């Protein structure tokens, strides 16, 4: 997990191009989703974190976003 405030804009773009970042999340709410999610784009940088994989996000206790990951969110909600 990498915090957004720890990265410069150019470093962030490089990590995305190198596929070292594939998902974004909200550290305060413990939600992860795709990098192009409209909800994720509106969150504060201080709350935004990045993950290399979906498995990493789930392992750290994050749940799928209901907006951009509707199917996975439904599966997650069914288990709760």
Secondary structure in CASP SS format (residue, H / E / C, confidence):
PFRMAT SS
TARGET T0000
AUTHOR 0000-0000-0000
METHOD secondary structure of the structure
MODEL  1
X C 1.00
X E 1.00
X E 1.00
X H 1.00
X H 1.00
X H 1.00
X C 1.00
X C 1.00
X H 1.00
X H 1.00
X H 1.00
X H 1.00
X H 1.00
X H 1.00
X H 1.00
X H 1.00
X H 1.00
X C 1.00
X C 1.00
X C 1.00
X C 1.00
X C 1.00
X E 1.00
X E 1.00
X E 1.00
X E 1.00
X C 1.00
X C 1.00
X C 1.00
X C 1.00
X E 1.00
X E 1.00
X E 1.00
X E 1.00
X C 1.00
X C 1.00
X C 1.00
X H 1.00
X H 1.00
X H 1.00
X H 1.00
X H 1.00
X C 1.00
X C 1.00
X H 1.00
X H 1.00
X H 1.00
X E 1.00
X E 1.00
X E 1.00
X E 1.00
X C 1.00
X C 1.00
X H 1.00
X H 1.00
X H 1.00
X H 1.00
X H 1.00
X H 1.00
X C 1.00
X C 1.00
X C 1.00
X E 1.00
X E 1.00
X C 1.00
X C 1.00
X C 1.00
X C 1.00
X C 1.00
X H 1.00
X H 1.00
X H 1.00
X H 1.00
X H 1.00
X H 1.00
X H 1.00
X H 1.00
X H 1.00
X C 1.00
X C 1.00
END
